[in-house]
Amino acid sequence: MNKLTLLIIVIAAGLIAAGVLKWRLSRKAAARQALLDEAQQNSASLDAFAEKEYGSLGATTDEIFSHEDTKILGALNYRIGQKAGARITQPERRLVAVYWLWGEVHNGGFDQYFFNSSGDDSEAALAGLKEMGAAGAAALLERAMEVFPGGKPPADRQQRVAVMDKLRKQAESVWEQCDKEFYALKEDLSELMLAYAKQKRAEIVLP
């Protein structure tokens, strides 16, 4: 085999390898985008459910707090979520961030939490847990966040999902262990959130 033939074979092999890599990356990107699209559709479904479930409980702070305790958290989360971002107070942001952490982790673990838009507010969730006195849940969230560079999950969802793809093997074992410990926590986050909402009632400004 002469040098020219060998060179052609090497170049061809390189082009094939590059093509395969490009195909794999595009397939992975397409799969990730499909999951993101599905999550957006689920979000729309949740909004419709929330309107049906909590819309009749009122739109003002006083109206919502006039109902049974079991309804307050869901209604507050729904109405705060309807506010423009610039109008959301710090207690409101922390309350909603913890509410979504609680729901997402119980539904699909920390992997699901960080994958979905709820993970945008992990810093607010951590601050909220600490302020509510949920030391155990706060410690677990911190451990789950440490998987990300600098212990800070990107607030931008697309960026965070891209980082998660790169850290998948490292993250899975950490998050699975955090999930198990989270499910076994003795802290009642619903009670702590409700107590926090009542304590910060004056700073929950609705509508």
C-alpha positions in Angstrom: 0.0 0.0 0.0 1.6 3.3 -1.1 1.6 6.5 1.0 -1.1 8.2 -1.1 -3.5 5.3 -0.7 -2.8 5.2 3.1 -3.4 8.9 3.3 -6.7 8.6 1.5 -7.8 5.8 3.9 -6.8 7.9 6.9 -8.7 11.0 5.7 -11.8 8.9 4.8 -11.7 7.2 8.2 -11.5 10.7 9.9 -14.4 12.0 7.9 -16.5 9.0 8.8 -15.6 9.3 12.5 -16.5 13.0 12.4 -19.7 12.3 10.7 -20.7 9.7 13.2 -19.8 12.1 16.1 -21.9 14.8 14.5 -24.8 12.5 14.1 -24.6 11.3 17.7 -24.4 14.9 18.9 -27.3 16.0 16.8 -29.3 13.0 17.9 -28.5 13.8 21.6 -29.5 17.5 21.0 -32.7 16.4 19.4 -33.6 14.1 22.3 -32.8 16.9 24.8 -35.0 19.4 22.9 -37.8 16.8 22.7 -37.7 16.5 26.5 -37.7 20.3 26.9 -40.7 20.6 24.6 -42.5 17.9 26.6 -41.8 19.8 29.8 -43.2 23.0 28.4 -46.4 21.1 27.4 -46.6 19.6 30.9 -46.2 23.2 32.3 -49.2 24.3 30.2 -51.2 21.4 31.6 -50.3 22.3 35.1 -51.4 25.8 34.6 -54.8 24.6 33.5 -55.1 22.3 36.5 -54.1 25.1 38.9 -56.7 27.4 37.5 -59.4 24.7 38.0 -58.1 23.8 41.4 -57.2 27.2 42.9 -58.9 29.8 40.8 -62.0 29.9 42.9 -60.1 30.5 46.1 -59.6 34.1 45.2 -56.8 36.4 43.9 -55.9 38.5 46.9 -53.8 37.6 49.9 -56.7 38.0 52.3 -59.0 35.8 50.1 -56.5 33.0 49.9 -55.6 33.0 53.6 -59.3 32.8 54.5 -59.4 29.2 53.3 -58.3 26.0 54.9 -54.6 25.5 55.5 -54.5 22.6 53.0 -55.5 24.9 50.2 -53.3 28.0 51.0 -49.9 26.8 49.7 -51.2 25.7 46.3 -53.2 28.9 45.8 -50.4 31.1 46.8 -48.0 29.3 44.4 -50.5 29.7 41.6 -51.2 33.4 42.2 -47.6 34.4 42.8 -46.7 32.6 39.6 -49.1 34.9 37.7 -47.2 38.0 38.9 -44.6 39.8 36.7 -41.1 38.8 37.8 -40.2 42.3 38.8 -43.1 42.5 41.3 -42.4 39.3 43.1 -41.1 39.9 46.6 -38.2 38.0 48.1 -40.4 35.9 50.5 -42.7 35.1 47.6 -39.8 33.9 45.4 -38.4 31.8 48.2 -41.8 30.3 49.1 -42.5 29.3 45.4 -38.9 28.0 45.0 -39.3 25.7 48.0 -42.8 24.6 46.9 -41.5 23.5 43.5 -38.4 21.8 44.9 -40.7 19.9 47.3 -43.0 18.8 44.5 -40.4 18.0 41.8 -38.0 16.0 44.0 -40.9 13.9 45.4 -42.2 13.4 41.8 -38.9 12.6 40.0 -35.9 13.3 42.2 -33.2 16.0 42.0 -32.5 15.0 38.4 -36.0 16.1 37.4 -35.8 19.2 39.6 -32.7 20.5 37.9 -33.8 19.5 34.4 -37.1 21.4 34.7 -37.5 25.2 35.0 -38.0 24.8 38.7 -34.2 24.4 38.9 -33.8 28.0 37.7 -34.4 29.1 41.3 -32.3 26.6 43.3 -30.5 29.5 45.0 -33.8 31.0 46.2 -35.0 27.5 47.3 -31.8 27.0 49.4 -32.2 30.4 51.0 -35.9 29.7 51.6 -35.2 26.3 53.2 -32.7 27.9 55.6 -35.0 30.7 56.5 -37.8 28.2 57.2 -35.7 26.2 59.5 -35.6 23.1 57.1 -31.9 22.4 57.9 -32.0 18.8 56.6 -33.6 19.6 53.3 -31.2 22.6 52.9 -28.2 20.3 53.4 -29.4 17.9 50.8 -30.1 20.6 48.2 -26.6 21.9 48.8 -25.1 18.5 48.2 -27.2 18.1 45.1 -26.0 21.5 43.8 -22.3 20.7 44.5 -22.3 18.5 41.4 -22.4 21.6 39.3 -19.2 23.7 38.8 -18.7 25.9 41.8 -21.7 24.4 43.4 -23.9 26.8 41.3 -26.4 25.3 38.8 -26.8 27.7 35.9 -30.0 29.7 36.3 -30.6 29.5 32.6 -32.4 26.2 31.9 -30.8 25.5 28.5 -27.3 26.0 30.0 -28.1 23.9 33.0 -29.3 21.0 30.9 -26.2 21.1 28.8 -24.0 21.0 31.9 -26.1 18.1 33.2 -25.5 16.1 30.0 -21.7 16.4 30.6 -21.9 15.5 34.3 -24.5 12.8 34.0 -22.4 9.8 35.3 -21.0 11.8 38.2 -24.3 13.3 39.1 -26.5 10.2 39.1 -25.1 8.5 42.1 -25.0 11.7 44.1 -28.6 12.7 43.3 -29.9 9.2 43.8 -28.5 9.2 47.4 -29.9 12.7 48.0 -33.3 11.5 46.8 -33.3 8.6 49.3 -32.4 10.9 52.2 -34.9 13.5 51.1 -37.7 11.0 51.0 -36.7 9.9 54.5 -36.6 13.4 56.1 -38.5 13.9 59.3 -39.1 17.6 58.5 -42.6 18.4 57.3 -41.9 20.9 54.5 -45.6 21.6 53.9 -46.0 22.7 57.6 -42.8 24.8 57.4 -43.8 26.5 54.2 -47.3 27.3 55.6 -45.7 28.7 58.8 -43.4 30.8 56.7 -46.2 32.1 54.5 -48.2 33.1 57.6 -45.1 34.8 59.1 -44.4 36.7 55.9 -48.0 37.4 55.1 -47.5 41.2 54.9 -44.8 40.6 52.2 -47.1 38.4 50.1 -48.7 41.1 47.9 -51.5 39.7 45.8 -52.9 40.4 43.2 
